[in-house]
């Protein structure tokens, strides 16, 4: 089996990465995806200025379980000295690598020049990246987009400059910042970066991977070293195991039954309660219920109840009702 390296880390190719997603890829969800086949996990992004101000909630984002390795901590910002210091703080938590977010399209981040806002100033982007590479003892990776807009798709040239700056791997989301999450991800430029003979670092593709078949198609067509899965994993941690089975063994795994979905959802909640206070664990889970129980007939009432439940007893009672109503052999057969 082919392998690639991020620093001293050796990983089978193709790899499957859980995309860093704010208020989604927390410790509980990362652990869940790791258990289901994700090869690499990355923290929610941490604001550099908050790290150097010692903000407790931001520091909590840097905590991880040893079972997550290889694991990266992602930071964002727009000032060199601040980001360098934040990277050094992140490195002190001893992840396997530091990831720089030059891709977040959210207005409040971009408006301050962070995330994909830096794509308007690629020279500064590369300069800050190089400074971080020199300042930390760990490999540094980058996640970014194709460019600012359709008239400024700079990724092929930018990838070479980032490699020259010393990064160990590059993840590319196949949209511009102007697109946000609209339209379809364009993988052709991701493929162009990978096929560039001057590029020798691992290239990971990201965007619109919502199934095992989609992951295989991206790897077959664009020959990336790995696929980064974001929204397609929400409420669907099976996607990693499904993709691996199809790509490595040519076998399509069956879709999870309603009972399996319910059990995974329960397990997810238990993990969330290990790492967060009850109130925050309940709120966080609300992002996943819709997908866990997607396409089940007559489930709308329970989805609404789960989304609005504010106490554990209420949620566990709903789980019991769902099992009784939807997990008999007949309802399973009808739903699948």
N, C-alpha and C positions, 0 to 999 in steps of 0.2 A: 504493500500500500504506500502511495506517495505521501510525503510529509512536507511540512513547511515549518519555519521557525519564527517566533517573535522573541528576539533576544535569545536566551538559552532554552526557551520553552519549545518543545517539539510537539507538533499537533498533526494528526492524520488529516489528509486532504481528500475530499472537501470537508471543511468544518462548518458547523452550524452554530451561529452566535445569536444570543438573545439581545436584541437592540436595546440600548438604554432609553427608557421612557419615563419621563417625570410622573411621579405618583402612580406608576404602574410597575416598573421593574425594581420594586423594593426587595428587601431581603427574602421575604416569604415567597414571592413569585419567582425570584431567581432560583431559589432552592427547588421549587416545584418543577421548573423547566429543566434544571440540571438533572433531577431525578428521571425526567422523561427524555433525556438524550441531548440536551444542549451542551455543546463542547466548551463554550466560552461565555461567561456572563460579565456584564459591566454595570456599574452603579448608576443610579439616577444621577443627573448632572448636578454638580456642586458649584455654587457661585464662588469664584475666587475671592472676592472681597469679603464675603461672609466667612470663609475659612480663616482668613487672616485676622478677622475680628472675633474669632473664636465663638461663632454662633452655634449653640448646642444642636439645634435641629439640623443644621448643615453637616456638622461633624458626624451625626448619627448615620448620614448617608454613606459614610466611608467604612462603616462596619460591615463585616462579611463573615461567612462561615468557611472554614478551611475546606469543606467539601465542595465549595464553588470553584476552586482553582481549576484551570487558570482564570483569574479574575482581574478586571481592571477598574480603576477609579477614574471617572470622567469629570473634568473641570471645564468651566467656561469663564469668559471675561473678555477684556479688550485692552488691558494695560500690562505692559511687559513685566514690570517689577512686581506687580500684584500677582500676576499669574505664575511667575517663577516661584514666588514664596508659597503660593497655594499648592503648586505641584510638589514642592519639598515637604509641605505638611502632609499631603496625600501619600507621598512615598513613605513617610514614617509609619503608616499603617501597614506597610509591607504587602501591598497587592503584587500581582505579577507584572503589571504595566500601568502606565498613566495614559489615559486617552484624553485628547483635546477635542472639545465640541466646537467645530467651525461649521455646523450645519443646522442648528435649531432655527426654524423660521418664525417662531412666535414673536409677535410685535414687541412685547415688553423686553425681550432679550435683544432683538435686532435693533430696537430704538436706542439702546445704549451702546451699540456697536459690537455686541457679542454675537455668538452663534454664527449664523450665515450672514449677519450684517458685515462681518469681516471680509466677505467675498467682494465687497466694494473696494477693499484696500488690500489686495493680495500680497503686496510687498511687506506690509506690516504683519500680515498673517504669517508669512514665512519667517520673518524676523523673530516674532514671539515664539514660534514653534522651535526654531533653532536654539533660542535662549533656554527654553525648557529642557530640550534634549541635553544641553550641556550642564544643566543645573541638577539633574536628578540621576541616581545610579541605576534606574530601571529603564527598560525599553519604553519609548513613547510612541503612541499611535494617534491617528487623527480620523475623525468622522466628519465628512463634509458633503456638499451637494455639487451638482454640475456647474453651478455658477449663480450669479445674481438673477438673471432673466434670460430670455431666449436670445438676446443680442450679446450676451456675455457668458457663454458656456466655456469656461476657462479650464475645465478639469484636467484635460490631457496635459497641458503645459504646467498647471499647478501641481499635478502629481509628481512630475519630475523635480520641481523645485522643492517640494516637501521631502522627497526621497533624498535629495542633496542636503537638506537640512538635518537629516539623520533619523527620520522616523523609521519605525520597524514594521509598520503595516498601515494600510489605508482602507477605510470603509467609505463607500460612495453611495449616497442615496440618489436614485435616478430622476430627480426633479430639481428645478431651480428654486431659489427662494421665492420668486414671484408666484410660482405655482402653489406654494404651500403644500397641501396634500391633494390638490385637485388634479383632474386628468390622470393619465397613465404615466407610470415611471418609464423613462427612456433608458433602456439598458445598453443601447448601442455604444454610447460614450463610455460606459463602464467597461464594456468589452474592448473598446479602443485603448483604454488605459492598460488593461491586462495584456493586450497583444503588442503594446509598445516595446520594442526590443531593448529600450533603455531602462525599462522598469524591471527591477529584480525583487522588490519587496512583495509580500502577500497583498492581494487585492480582494476585498470582500464587497459583494454587491448587496444592495438594500433597496426595497421598494416593491410593493404589490405581491409579495410572496405570502399567499394565504392557503397554500395546499402543498402536499408532497409533490404532486405533478408539476406545480409551478416552480418549486425548488429544483427539481431535476431538469426542467426546461432551461432555467437560468444557467445552471452549471454546464449543461450540454452545449448551449448556444454561445455562451460568453466565456467559458473556461476559467471562471473566477476560482480563487483558492477557497472561498467559503461564501455562504449566504447568511446575511444578517436578517433575522425575522423580528418584526416589530408588532404592528397591529394584528397580524395574522396569528399571533400567539395568545392574544388576550382571551381568556376563557377557553383556550385551546392549547394547553401545553403538550398535547399528544403530537402536535405537528412536527416536532423534532424527531421523535421515534418513527413516525410515519415516513418522513423524508429519508431518514437513514435506511430504513428497510427497503424502500423503493430504489434508492440509488446504489446501495452496497449489495443488496440481495435480489433486486428485481421483483420484490414481492410487495403488493399493496396490502397494508394492514386494514382490517375492517374498521369502520367508524365505531367509536365508542357507543355503547348502549346508554340508554337513559340512566340505568343503575350505575354504570361506570362514570358517567358525567356527574351524577349526584355524589358519588363517593369521592371523586376528585375534588369537587367543590367543597365538601366537608373537610377534606385533608388540607386544602388551601386555607380555609378559615382557621383551622388549628395551627397551621404554621404562622399565619398572620398574628394570632393571639400570643404566640411565643415571642414575637419580636416587637409588638406594638401594644399600647394600651387598648383596652376593649373598644372604646369609642372610635379610635382611628382605624382599628382593624375592621370594624363594621363598615365604616365609610369607604375604606379602600376596596373592600370586596364588592361594593356596588358597581364598580367598573367592569366586573367580570360576569355577573349573573346573566346578563342578556345573551352572551355568547355561550356560556356553559349550557344553557337550555334553549339554544336556537332551534327553530323549525320544529318545535313540538306543538302539535295541535292542542288547542284549548288551554294553553299554558299562560296566556296573557295575565290572568288574574294573579297567578302566583309570582310572575315576574314583577308586577307592580308591588305586591306585598313584600317581596324580598328587597326591592329597591328602597322601600320606605321603612322597613323594620329598623328599630333603634335599640333593641335589646336582644341579647343572645338567646334567652329563653324563647322569644318570639321566632327567631330564625331557626332554632332547632326544631320547634314545633312545625314550622313550615316544611322543613326537610322531611319530617316524619309524614306529613300529609302528602308531599310530592311522591315519596316512596310508595305509600299505600295506593295512591291514585294512578301513578304513571309507570310503576315498575313491575307490574304483573306481566306474565308472559304474553298475554294478548295485547296489552297496550305497547309493550316493547316491539312486538311484531308489526303492529300498525304504524308506529312511529319510524321504524327503520325499514 
